[in-house]
Amino acid sequence: MASLCSHLSFLLLQLFLLFLSASVFANTCTIYRLSLSLDQQNSSWVSPSGEFTFGFFKPHNKNQFLLAIWFTKIPDTVVWSANDNNTAPTGSTVKLTDDGRLALYDPNGESLWERPAKGAKPAICAAMNDNGNFMLLDENHEPIWQTFQEPTDTILPGQMLEIPSTLTSRRSEEDYNDGRFQLRLQLDGNLVLYYVAYPTEVHSMAYWATMSIKDNASSKLVFDEKGYMYVQEGTKRIYNLTKTDAGSPQDFYHMARIDSYGVFAQYHYPKSNRCDKRWSVVQRIPENICNRFDTLLGSGICGYNSYCMEINEEPKCLCPDDYTYVKQYAPNEGCRPNFELPSCQPDGWDTNRELVDFHEYKNLDWPLTDYELQTGSFVDLDTCKQLCLDDCFCVVAIHNGNSCWKKRYPLSNGRRSESVNRTALVKVPKKTQSSIPKNLATLRTSQL
């Protein structure tokens, strides 16, 4: 009897270990023959809990696709993408190849993207985890590549970035191509926000930093499961990024992202059944991006000939009246005039004073595009306007006190807020012939 009991105990132990092994395996190595196609129903792969989806994502206003990861239950919230600058057409496929690489192919069989790099250890399977991390695993179920170590613009709870690491903003909310801002965890341990010149990726200017500089740094940017972000050196927190309560992970989804305006923001989204659910800001770095910096080269936060303004505590890029967005779906790409540019030609509208008008804006400035300054007790607002009217090269005049700055195209670093003690006089033709409608958002905010 004792022998039988021992035998039964051994069998039960084996069954338990088999069950445990299967459970662990299911959580670490979900599929061996990964193959997704845009032409078939299997164009995506959902994590075991259903929280995240890996597959082909179609951005708005495009017939191209991203290989991406997104929140399954939250509309249009991509947290990682592989081919931002090389979108995939209909008919593309992604599969785990015979030599152990995850490859994205266009309909002609040309490779658009591959991981890991050639020569690396081959993967035998893949896993889409419930924390949003997609992993390629070797025969021992050890990760050889994972999206958490190659982020795009977003990080998630449970993710840890080691030096050197970079998050790169999108070009706009709807355009997933690389944008003009980066968050970099540098080799010296400093976490820095940069304005970046593309396509060379030259770091034009740093506009925020933790200053956590250290020789032989081993710093990490940690986003823990409770929703708190901090820079860690060894086992010690040296800089807290989350200054307020982020909300319980039982009640909220969490993420952090560098957006197309250059703001690194932490968000949460309620898990309740409320009808008005949306992503809300927990923390923004920096707090007011519109007034954060001036760059001698480049357009600034918004594109050329536009200006940045905080509306409901969020930055917006707006056009002056009689200007229109260069790209309607990308407001931060700048504005263009709905009229012929001033040319100083004898028959041009800008040389005929009867055809010239000005739009006046309080608290607006483009601080770095002036070519002439006039000062004196006689330089009031009307005099400043007349000085610009008499100069066919002048496209905008900025007045403050007894000073008048003349501006030239393209206008850059535009910002509007109560802290900007300036009045902008924007020169336009009295009657424009353009059929392009005025920017309604600008009209609504033409007066503070």
Buried (B, 14 or more C-beta within 10 A) or exposed (E): EEEEEEEEEEEEEEEEEEEEEEEEEEEBBBEEEBEBBBEEEEBBBEBEEEBBBBBBBBBEEEEBBBBBBBBBBBEEBBBBBBBBEBBBEEEBBBBBBEEBBBBBBBEEEEEBBBBBEEEBEBBBBBBBBBBBBBBBBBEEBEBBBBBBBBBBBBBBBBBBBEBEBBBBBBBBBBBBBBBBBBBBBBEBBBBBBBBBBEEEEEEBBBBBBBEBEEEEBEBBBBBBEEBBBBBBBEEEEBBEBBEEEBBEBEEBBBBBBBBBBBBBBBBBBBBEEEEEBEBEEBBBBBEBBBBBBBBEEBBBBBBBBBBBBBEEEBBBBBBBBBBBBBBEBBBBBBBBBBBBEBEEEEEBBBBEEEEBBBBBBBBBBBBBBBEBEBEEEEBBBEBBBBBBBEBBBBBBBBBBEBBBBBBBBBBBBBBBBEEBEBBBBBBBBEEBEEEBEBBEBBEEBBEE
